[in-house]
């Protein structure tokens, strides 16, 4: 079981960086975007999907979530990494 502390920056960055929901949603939405202005929307959607995956993992007992405060950082970091993944997907889109 993974223990998540409230303000452990390394754990929060790793959770946001390798969250599969953030990666999949951002790349797929980035690939389907026809304008670069839609990339922040893809990043926000990926961030929400990543947070939902994190929350479900906590509810089923995969994570031991016993602290409050890191959730906002996960959403923000999910947006940042989602924007990077969406930009990568946008670069590899079919033209």
Phi and psi restraints in degrees (range 20) as a CNS / XPLOR table:
assign (resid 1 and name C) (resid 2 and name N)
       (resid 2 and name CA) (resid 2 and name C) 1.0 -94.6 20.0 2
assign (resid 2 and name N) (resid 2 and name CA)
       (resid 2 and name C) (resid 3 and name N) 1.0 128.4 20.0 2
assign (resid 2 and name C) (resid 3 and name N)
       (resid 3 and name CA) (resid 3 and name C) 1.0 -97.6 20.0 2
assign (resid 3 and name N) (resid 3 and name CA)
       (resid 3 and name C) (resid 4 and name N) 1.0 130.0 20.0 2
assign (resid 3 and name C) (resid 4 and name N)
       (resid 4 and name CA) (resid 4 and name C) 1.0 -112.8 20.0 2
assign (resid 4 and name N) (resid 4 and name CA)
       (resid 4 and name C) (resid 5 and name N) 1.0 118.2 20.0 2
assign (resid 4 and name C) (resid 5 and name N)
       (resid 5 and name CA) (resid 5 and name C) 1.0 -88.4 20.0 2
assign (resid 5 and name N) (resid 5 and name CA)
       (resid 5 and name C) (resid 6 and name N) 1.0 161.4 20.0 2
assign (resid 5 and name C) (resid 6 and name N)
       (resid 6 and name CA) (resid 6 and name C) 1.0 -64.1 20.0 2
assign (resid 6 and name N) (resid 6 and name CA)
       (resid 6 and name C) (resid 7 and name N) 1.0 -51.9 20.0 2
assign (resid 6 and name C) (resid 7 and name N)
       (resid 7 and name CA) (resid 7 and name C) 1.0 -125.3 20.0 2
assign (resid 7 and name N) (resid 7 and name CA)
       (resid 7 and name C) (resid 8 and name N) 1.0 53.4 20.0 2
assign (resid 7 and name C) (resid 8 and name N)
       (resid 8 and name CA) (resid 8 and name C) 1.0 -94.3 20.0 2
assign (resid 8 and name N) (resid 8 and name CA)
       (resid 8 and name C) (resid 9 and name N) 1.0 98.9 20.0 2
assign (resid 8 and name C) (resid 9 and name N)
       (resid 9 and name CA) (resid 9 and name C) 1.0 -59.9 20.0 2
assign (resid 9 and name N) (resid 9 and name CA)
       (resid 9 and name C) (resid 10 and name N) 1.0 -39.3 20.0 2
assign (resid 9 and name C) (resid 10 and name N)
       (resid 10 and name CA) (resid 10 and name C) 1.0 -64.3 20.0 2
assign (resid 10 and name N) (resid 10 and name CA)
       (resid 10 and name C) (resid 11 and name N) 1.0 -42.5 20.0 2
assign (resid 10 and name C) (resid 11 and name N)
       (resid 11 and name CA) (resid 11 and name C) 1.0 -64.4 20.0 2
assign (resid 11 and name N) (resid 11 and name CA)
       (resid 11 and name C) (resid 12 and name N) 1.0 -42.1 20.0 2
assign (resid 11 and name C) (resid 12 and name N)
       (resid 12 and name CA) (resid 12 and name C) 1.0 -64.5 20.0 2
assign (resid 12 and name N) (resid 12 and name CA)
       (resid 12 and name C) (resid 13 and name N) 1.0 -41.5 20.0 2
assign (resid 12 and name C) (resid 13 and name N)
       (resid 13 and name CA) (resid 13 and name C) 1.0 -65.5 20.0 2
assign (resid 13 and name N) (resid 13 and name CA)
       (resid 13 and name C) (resid 14 and name N) 1.0 -42.9 20.0 2
assign (resid 13 and name C) (resid 14 and name N)
       (resid 14 and name CA) (resid 14 and name C) 1.0 -65.8 20.0 2
assign (resid 14 and name N) (resid 14 and name CA)
       (resid 14 and name C) (resid 15 and name N) 1.0 -40.9 20.0 2
assign (resid 14 and name C) (resid 15 and name N)
       (resid 15 and name CA) (resid 15 and name C) 1.0 -62.2 20.0 2
assign (resid 15 and name N) (resid 15 and name CA)
       (resid 15 and name C) (resid 16 and name N) 1.0 -40.3 20.0 2
assign (resid 15 and name C) (resid 16 and name N)
       (resid 16 and name CA) (resid 16 and name C) 1.0 -74.2 20.0 2
assign (resid 16 and name N) (resid 16 and name CA)
       (resid 16 and name C) (resid 17 and name N) 1.0 -35.2 20.0 2
assign (resid 16 and name C) (resid 17 and name N)
       (resid 17 and name CA) (resid 17 and name C) 1.0 -73.7 20.0 2
assign (resid 17 and name N) (resid 17 and name CA)
       (resid 17 and name C) (resid 18 and name N) 1.0 -35.8 20.0 2
assign (resid 17 and name C) (resid 18 and name N)
       (resid 18 and name CA) (resid 18 and name C) 1.0 -110.8 20.0 2
assign (resid 18 and name N) (resid 18 and name CA)
       (resid 18 and name C) (resid 19 and name N) 1.0 20.2 20.0 2
assign (resid 18 and name C) (resid 19 and name N)
       (resid 19 and name CA) (resid 19 and name C) 1.0 -70.7 20.0 2
assign (resid 19 and name N) (resid 19 and name CA)
       (resid 19 and name C) (resid 20 and name N) 1.0 117.6 20.0 2
assign (resid 19 and name C) (resid 20 and name N)
       (resid 20 and name CA) (resid 20 and name C) 1.0 -65.4 20.0 2
assign (resid 20 and name N) (resid 20 and name CA)
       (resid 20 and name C) (resid 21 and name N) 1.0 -30.2 20.0 2
assign (resid 20 and name C) (resid 21 and name N)
       (resid 21 and name CA) (resid 21 and name C) 1.0 -67.4 20.0 2
assign (resid 21 and name N) (resid 21 and name CA)
       (resid 21 and name C) (resid 22 and name N) 1.0 -40.1 20.0 2
assign (resid 21 and name C) (resid 22 and name N)
       (resid 22 and name CA) (resid 22 and name C) 1.0 -62.8 20.0 2
assign (resid 22 and name N) (resid 22 and name CA)
       (resid 22 and name C) (resid 23 and name N) 1.0 -45.3 20.0 2
assign (resid 22 and name C) (resid 23 and name N)
       (resid 23 and name CA) (resid 23 and name C) 1.0 -64.1 20.0 2
assign (resid 23 and name N) (resid 23 and name CA)
       (resid 23 and name C) (resid 24 and name N) 1.0 -50.0 20.0 2
assign (resid 23 and name C) (resid 24 and name N)
       (resid 24 and name CA) (resid 24 and name C) 1.0 -65.7 20.0 2
assign (resid 24 and name N) (resid 24 and name CA)
       (resid 24 and name C) (resid 25 and name N) 1.0 -49.1 20.0 2
assign (resid 24 and name C) (resid 25 and name N)
       (resid 25 and name CA) (resid 25 and name C) 1.0 -64.0 20.0 2
assign (resid 25 and name N) (resid 25 and name CA)
       (resid 25 and name C) (resid 26 and name N) 1.0 -43.6 20.0 2
assign (resid 25 and name C) (resid 26 and name N)
       (resid 26 and name CA) (resid 26 and name C) 1.0 -66.0 20.0 2
assign (resid 26 and name N) (resid 26 and name CA)
       (resid 26 and name C) (resid 27 and name N) 1.0 -44.6 20.0 2
assign (resid 26 and name C) (resid 27 and name N)
       (resid 27 and name CA) (resid 27 and name C) 1.0 -65.9 20.0 2
assign (resid 27 and name N) (resid 27 and name CA)
       (resid 27 and name C) (resid 28 and name N) 1.0 -43.9 20.0 2
assign (resid 27 and name C) (resid 28 and name N)
       (resid 28 and name CA) (resid 28 and name C) 1.0 -65.8 20.0 2
assign (resid 28 and name N) (resid 28 and name CA)
       (resid 28 and name C) (resid 29 and name N) 1.0 -42.9 20.0 2
assign (resid 28 and name C) (resid 29 and name N)
       (resid 29 and name CA) (resid 29 and name C) 1.0 -71.8 20.0 2
assign (resid 29 and name N) (resid 29 and name CA)
       (resid 29 and name C) (resid 30 and name N) 1.0 -32.9 20.0 2
assign (resid 29 and name C) (resid 30 and name N)
       (resid 30 and name CA) (resid 30 and name C) 1.0 -66.6 20.0 2
assign (resid 30 and name N) (resid 30 and name CA)
       (resid 30 and name C) (resid 31 and name N) 1.0 -38.0 20.0 2
assign (resid 30 and name C) (resid 31 and name N)
       (resid 31 and name CA) (resid 31 and name C) 1.0 -67.2 20.0 2
assign (resid 31 and name N) (resid 31 and name CA)
       (resid 31 and name C) (resid 32 and name N) 1.0 -32.9 20.0 2
assign (resid 31 and name C) (resid 32 and name N)
       (resid 32 and name CA) (resid 32 and name C) 1.0 -89.6 20.0 2
assign (resid 32 and name N) (resid 32 and name CA)
       (resid 32 and name C) (resid 33 and name N) 1.0 -4.3 20.0 2
assign (resid 32 and name C) (resid 33 and name N)
       (resid 33 and name CA) (resid 33 and name C) 1.0 -73.4 20.0 2
assign (resid 33 and name N) (resid 33 and name CA)
       (resid 33 and name C) (resid 34 and name N) 1.0 134.7 20.0 2
assign (resid 33 and name C) (resid 34 and name N)
       (resid 34 and name CA) (resid 34 and name C) 1.0 -100.9 20.0 2
assign (resid 34 and name N) (resid 34 and name CA)
       (resid 34 and name C) (resid 35 and name N) 1.0 -4.6 20.0 2
assign (resid 34 and name C) (resid 35 and name N)
       (resid 35 and name CA) (resid 35 and name C) 1.0 -138.9 20.0 2
assign (resid 35 and name N) (resid 35 and name CA)
       (resid 35 and name C) (resid 36 and name N) 1.0 146.3 20.0 2
assign (resid 35 and name C) (resid 36 and name N)
       (resid 36 and name CA) (resid 36 and name C) 1.0 -67.6 20.0 2
assign (resid 36 and name N) (resid 36 and name CA)
       (resid 36 and name C) (resid 37 and name N) 1.0 -20.4 20.0 2
assign (resid 36 and name C) (resid 37 and name N)
       (resid 37 and name CA) (resid 37 and name C) 1.0 -67.4 20.0 2
assign (resid 37 and name N) (resid 37 and name CA)
       (resid 37 and name C) (resid 38 and name N) 1.0 -16.1 20.0 2
assign (resid 37 and name C) (resid 38 and name N)
       (resid 38 and name CA) (resid 38 and name C) 1.0 -86.5 20.0 2
assign (resid 38 and name N) (resid 38 and name CA)
       (resid 38 and name C) (resid 39 and name N) 1.0 -4.3 20.0 2
assign (resid 38 and name C) (resid 39 and name N)
       (resid 39 and name CA) (resid 39 and name C) 1.0 -66.7 20.0 2
assign (resid 39 and name N) (resid 39 and name CA)
       (resid 39 and name C) (resid 40 and name N) 1.0 -38.9 20.0 2
assign (resid 39 and name C) (resid 40 and name N)
       (resid 40 and name CA) (resid 40 and name C) 1.0 -62.9 20.0 2
assign (resid 40 and name N) (resid 40 and name CA)
       (resid 40 and name C) (resid 41 and name N) 1.0 -33.0 20.0 2
assign (resid 40 and name C) (resid 41 and name N)
       (resid 41 and name CA) (resid 41 and name C) 1.0 -65.6 20.0 2
assign (resid 41 and name N) (resid 41 and name CA)
       (resid 41 and name C) (resid 42 and name N) 1.0 -41.7 20.0 2
assign (resid 41 and name C) (resid 42 and name N)
       (resid 42 and name CA) (resid 42 and name C) 1.0 -64.2 20.0 2
assign (resid 42 and name N) (resid 42 and name CA)
       (resid 42 and name C) (resid 43 and name N) 1.0 -39.0 20.0 2
assign (resid 42 and name C) (resid 43 and name N)
       (resid 43 and name CA) (resid 43 and name C) 1.0 -66.2 20.0 2
assign (resid 43 and name N) (resid 43 and name CA)
       (resid 43 and name C) (resid 44 and name N) 1.0 -40.0 20.0 2
assign (resid 43 and name C) (resid 44 and name N)
       (resid 44 and name CA) (resid 44 and name C) 1.0 -66.5 20.0 2
assign (resid 44 and name N) (resid 44 and name CA)
       (resid 44 and name C) (resid 45 and name N) 1.0 -43.0 20.0 2
assign (resid 44 and name C) (resid 45 and name N)
       (resid 45 and name CA) (resid 45 and name C) 1.0 -62.6 20.0 2
assign (resid 45 and name N) (resid 45 and name CA)
       (resid 45 and name C) (resid 46 and name N) 1.0 -40.2 20.0 2
assign (resid 45 and name C) (resid 46 and name N)
       (resid 46 and name CA) (resid 46 and name C) 1.0 -65.9 20.0 2
assign (resid 46 and name N) (resid 46 and name CA)
       (resid 46 and name C) (resid 47 and name N) 1.0 -38.0 20.0 2
assign (resid 46 and name C) (resid 47 and name N)
       (resid 47 and name CA) (resid 47 and name C) 1.0 -64.5 20.0 2
assign (resid 47 and name N) (resid 47 and name CA)
       (resid 47 and name C) (resid 48 and name N) 1.0 -42.7 20.0 2
assign (resid 47 and name C) (resid 48 and name N)
       (resid 48 and name CA) (resid 48 and name C) 1.0 -66.2 20.0 2
assign (resid 48 and name N) (resid 48 and name CA)
       (resid 48 and name C) (resid 49 and name N) 1.0 -42.6 20.0 2
assign (resid 48 and name C) (resid 49 and name N)
       (resid 49 and name CA) (resid 49 and name C) 1.0 -63.1 20.0 2
assign (resid 49 and name N) (resid 49 and name CA)
       (resid 49 and name C) (resid 50 and name N) 1.0 -40.1 20.0 2
assign (resid 49 and name C) (resid 50 and name N)
       (resid 50 and name CA) (resid 50 and name C) 1.0 -65.4 20.0 2
assign (resid 50 and name N) (resid 50 and name CA)
       (resid 50 and name C) (resid 51 and name N) 1.0 -39.6 20.0 2
assign (resid 50 and name C) (resid 51 and name N)
       (resid 51 and name CA) (resid 51 and name C) 1.0 -67.8 20.0 2
assign (resid 51 and name N) (resid 51 and name CA)
       (resid 51 and name C) (resid 52 and name N) 1.0 -38.7 20.0 2
assign (resid 51 and name C) (resid 52 and name N)
       (resid 52 and name CA) (resid 52 and name C) 1.0 -62.5 20.0 2
assign (resid 52 and name N) (resid 52 and name CA)
       (resid 52 and name C) (resid 53 and name N) 1.0 -39.9 20.0 2
assign (resid 52 and name C) (resid 53 and name N)
       (resid 53 and name CA) (resid 53 and name C) 1.0 -63.2 20.0 2
assign (resid 53 and name N) (resid 53 and name CA)
       (resid 53 and name C) (resid 54 and name N) 1.0 -41.7 20.0 2
assign (resid 53 and name C) (resid 54 and name N)
       (resid 54 and name CA) (resid 54 and name C) 1.0 -62.0 20.0 2
assign (resid 54 and name N) (resid 54 and name CA)
       (resid 54 and name C) (resid 55 and name N) 1.0 -44.4 20.0 2
assign (resid 54 and name C) (resid 55 and name N)
       (resid 55 and name CA) (resid 55 and name C) 1.0 -65.1 20.0 2
assign (resid 55 and name N) (resid 55 and name CA)
       (resid 55 and name C) (resid 56 and name N) 1.0 -43.2 20.0 2
assign (resid 55 and name C) (resid 56 and name N)
       (resid 56 and name CA) (resid 56 and name C) 1.0 -63.2 20.0 2
assign (resid 56 and name N) (resid 56 and name CA)
       (resid 56 and name C) (resid 57 and name N) 1.0 -40.1 20.0 2
assign (resid 56 and name C) (resid 57 and name N)
       (resid 57 and name CA) (resid 57 and name C) 1.0 -60.1 20.0 2
assign (resid 57 and name N) (resid 57 and name CA)
       (resid 57 and name C) (resid 58 and name N) 1.0 -36.8 20.0 2
assign (resid 57 and name C) (resid 58 and name N)
       (resid 58 and name CA) (resid 58 and name C) 1.0 -71.2 20.0 2
assign (resid 58 and name N) (resid 58 and name CA)
       (resid 58 and name C) (resid 59 and name N) 1.0 -35.9 20.0 2
assign (resid 58 and name C) (resid 59 and name N)
       (resid 59 and name CA) (resid 59 and name C) 1.0 -70.4 20.0 2
assign (resid 59 and name N) (resid 59 and name CA)
       (resid 59 and name C) (resid 60 and name N) 1.0 -34.9 20.0 2
assign (resid 59 and name C) (resid 60 and name N)
       (resid 60 and name CA) (resid 60 and name C) 1.0 -87.2 20.0 2
assign (resid 60 and name N) (resid 60 and name CA)
       (resid 60 and name C) (resid 61 and name N) 1.0 -4.8 20.0 2
assign (resid 60 and name C) (resid 61 and name N)
       (resid 61 and name CA) (resid 61 and name C) 1.0 96.6 20.0 2
assign (resid 61 and name N) (resid 61 and name CA)
       (resid 61 and name C) (resid 62 and name N) 1.0 11.4 20.0 2
assign (resid 61 and name C) (resid 62 and name N)
       (resid 62 and name CA) (resid 62 and name C) 1.0 -70.7 20.0 2
assign (resid 62 and name N) (resid 62 and name CA)
       (resid 62 and name C) (resid 63 and name N) 1.0 -37.2 20.0 2
assign (resid 62 and name C) (resid 63 and name N)
       (resid 63 and name CA) (resid 63 and name C) 1.0 -112.5 20.0 2
assign (resid 63 and name N) (resid 63 and name CA)
       (resid 63 and name C) (resid 64 and name N) 1.0 145.9 20.0 2
assign (resid 63 and name C) (resid 64 and name N)
       (resid 64 and name CA) (resid 64 and name C) 1.0 -97.8 20.0 2
assign (resid 64 and name N) (resid 64 and name CA)
       (resid 64 and name C) (resid 65 and name N) 1.0 88.6 20.0 2
assign (resid 64 and name C) (resid 65 and name N)
       (resid 65 and name CA) (resid 65 and name C) 1.0 -91.2 20.0 2
assign (resid 65 and name N) (resid 65 and name CA)
       (resid 65 and name C) (resid 66 and name N) 1.0 109.2 20.0 2
assign (resid 65 and name C) (resid 66 and name N)
       (resid 66 and name CA) (resid 66 and name C) 1.0 -128.2 20.0 2
assign (resid 66 and name N) (resid 66 and name CA)
       (resid 66 and name C) (resid 67 and name N) 1.0 11.4 20.0 2
assign (resid 66 and name C) (resid 67 and name N)
       (resid 67 and name CA) (resid 67 and name C) 1.0 -132.1 20.0 2
assign (resid 67 and name N) (resid 67 and name CA)
       (resid 67 and name C) (resid 68 and name N) 1.0 150.5 20.0 2
assign (resid 67 and name C) (resid 68 and name N)
       (resid 68 and name CA) (resid 68 and name C) 1.0 -111.9 20.0 2
assign (resid 68 and name N) (resid 68 and name CA)
       (resid 68 and name C) (resid 69 and name N) 1.0 138.4 20.0 2
assign (resid 68 and name C) (resid 69 and name N)
       (resid 69 and name CA) (resid 69 and name C) 1.0 130.3 20.0 2
assign (resid 69 and name N) (resid 69 and name CA)
       (resid 69 and name C) (resid 70 and name N) 1.0 -27.3 20.0 2
assign (resid 69 and name C) (resid 70 and name N)
       (resid 70 and name CA) (resid 70 and name C) 1.0 -83.0 20.0 2
assign (resid 70 and name N) (resid 70 and name CA)
       (resid 70 and name C) (resid 71 and name N) 1.0 -12.3 20.0 2
assign (resid 70 and name C) (resid 71 and name N)
       (resid 71 and name CA) (resid 71 and name C) 1.0 -66.4 20.0 2
assign (resid 71 and name N) (resid 71 and name CA)
       (resid 71 and name C) (resid 72 and name N) 1.0 -40.0 20.0 2
assign (resid 71 and name C) (resid 72 and name N)
       (resid 72 and name CA) (resid 72 and name C) 1.0 -64.9 20.0 2
assign (resid 72 and name N) (resid 72 and name CA)
       (resid 72 and name C) (resid 73 and name N) 1.0 -37.7 20.0 2
assign (resid 72 and name C) (resid 73 and name N)
       (resid 73 and name CA) (resid 73 and name C) 1.0 -66.9 20.0 2
assign (resid 73 and name N) (resid 73 and name CA)
       (resid 73 and name C) (resid 74 and name N) 1.0 -35.7 20.0 2
assign (resid 73 and name C) (resid 74 and name N)
       (resid 74 and name CA) (resid 74 and name C) 1.0 -64.8 20.0 2
assign (resid 74 and name N) (resid 74 and name CA)
       (resid 74 and name C) (resid 75 and name N) 1.0 -39.9 20.0 2
assign (resid 74 and name C) (resid 75 and name N)
       (resid 75 and name CA) (resid 75 and name C) 1.0 -65.9 20.0 2
assign (resid 75 and name N) (resid 75 and name CA)
       (resid 75 and name C) (resid 76 and name N) 1.0 -44.6 20.0 2
assign (resid 75 and name C) (resid 76 and name N)
       (resid 76 and name CA) (resid 76 and name C) 1.0 -64.3 20.0 2
assign (resid 76 and name N) (resid 76 and name CA)
       (resid 76 and name C) (resid 77 and name N) 1.0 -47.3 20.0 2
assign (resid 76 and name C) (resid 77 and name N)
       (resid 77 and name CA) (resid 77 and name C) 1.0 -67.3 20.0 2
assign (resid 77 and name N) (resid 77 and name CA)
       (resid 77 and name C) (resid 78 and name N) 1.0 -34.0 20.0 2
assign (resid 77 and name C) (resid 78 and name N)
       (resid 78 and name CA) (resid 78 and name C) 1.0 -61.5 20.0 2
assign (resid 78 and name N) (resid 78 and name CA)
       (resid 78 and name C) (resid 79 and name N) 1.0 -37.6 20.0 2
assign (resid 78 and name C) (resid 79 and name N)
       (resid 79 and name CA) (resid 79 and name C) 1.0 -64.8 20.0 2
assign (resid 79 and name N) (resid 79 and name CA)
       (resid 79 and name C) (resid 80 and name N) 1.0 -43.8 20.0 2
assign (resid 79 and name C) (resid 80 and name N)
       (resid 80 and name CA) (resid 80 and name C) 1.0 -63.6 20.0 2
assign (resid 80 and name N) (resid 80 and name CA)
       (resid 80 and name C) (resid 81 and name N) 1.0 -49.5 20.0 2
assign (resid 80 and name C) (resid 81 and name N)
       (resid 81 and name CA) (resid 81 and name C) 1.0 -69.9 20.0 2
assign (resid 81 and name N) (resid 81 and name CA)
       (resid 81 and name C) (resid 82 and name N) 1.0 -33.1 20.0 2
assign (resid 81 and name C) (resid 82 and name N)
       (resid 82 and name CA) (resid 82 and name C) 1.0 -63.6 20.0 2
assign (resid 82 and name N) (resid 82 and name CA)
       (resid 82 and name C) (resid 83 and name N) 1.0 -37.9 20.0 2
assign (resid 82 and name C) (resid 83 and name N)
       (resid 83 and name CA) (resid 83 and name C) 1.0 -65.3 20.0 2
assign (resid 83 and name N) (resid 83 and name CA)
       (resid 83 and name C) (resid 84 and name N) 1.0 -38.6 20.0 2
assign (resid 83 and name C) (resid 84 and name N)
       (resid 84 and name CA) (resid 84 and name C) 1.0 -65.7 20.0 2
assign (resid 84 and name N) (resid 84 and name CA)
       (resid 84 and name C) (resid 85 and name N) 1.0 -44.9 20.0 2
assign (resid 84 and name C) (resid 85 and name N)
       (resid 85 and name CA) (resid 85 and name C) 1.0 -67.8 20.0 2
assign (resid 85 and name N) (resid 85 and name CA)
       (resid 85 and name C) (resid 86 and name N) 1.0 -37.5 20.0 2
assign (resid 85 and name C) (resid 86 and name N)
       (resid 86 and name CA) (resid 86 and name C) 1.0 -65.3 20.0 2
assign (resid 86 and name N) (resid 86 and name CA)
       (resid 86 and name C) (resid 87 and name N) 1.0 -38.7 20.0 2
assign (resid 86 and name C) (resid 87 and name N)
       (resid 87 and name CA) (resid 87 and name C) 1.0 -64.3 20.0 2
assign (resid 87 and name N) (resid 87 and name CA)
       (resid 87 and name C) (resid 88 and name N) 1.0 -40.3 20.0 2
assign (resid 87 and name C) (resid 88 and name N)
       (resid 88 and name CA) (resid 88 and name C) 1.0 -63.3 20.0 2
assign (resid 88 and name N) (resid 88 and name CA)
       (resid 88 and name C) (resid 89 and name N) 1.0 -44.2 20.0 2
assign (resid 88 and name C) (resid 89 and name N)
       (resid 89 and name CA) (resid 89 and name C) 1.0 -63.9 20.0 2
assign (resid 89 and name N) (resid 89 and name CA)
       (resid 89 and name C) (resid 90 and name N) 1.0 -37.6 20.0 2
assign (resid 89 and name C) (resid 90 and name N)
       (resid 90 and name CA) (resid 90 and name C) 1.0 -64.4 20.0 2
assign (resid 90 and name N) (resid 90 and name CA)
       (resid 90 and name C) (resid 91 and name N) 1.0 -34.9 20.0 2
assign (resid 90 and name C) (resid 91 and name N)
       (resid 91 and name CA) (resid 91 and name C) 1.0 -69.4 20.0 2
assign (resid 91 and name N) (resid 91 and name CA)
       (resid 91 and name C) (resid 92 and name N) 1.0 -27.2 20.0 2
assign (resid 91 and name C) (resid 92 and name N)
       (resid 92 and name CA) (resid 92 and name C) 1.0 -102.4 20.0 2
assign (resid 92 and name N) (resid 92 and name CA)
       (resid 92 and name C) (resid 93 and name N) 1.0 16.9 20.0 2
assign (resid 92 and name C) (resid 93 and name N)
       (resid 93 and name CA) (resid 93 and name C) 1.0 -70.2 20.0 2
assign (resid 93 and name N) (resid 93 and name CA)
       (resid 93 and name C) (resid 94 and name N) 1.0 156.4 20.0 2
assign (resid 93 and name C) (resid 94 and name N)
       (resid 94 and name CA) (resid 94 and name C) 1.0 -77.0 20.0 2
assign (resid 94 and name N) (resid 94 and name CA)
       (resid 94 and name C) (resid 95 and name N) 1.0 129.4 20.0 2
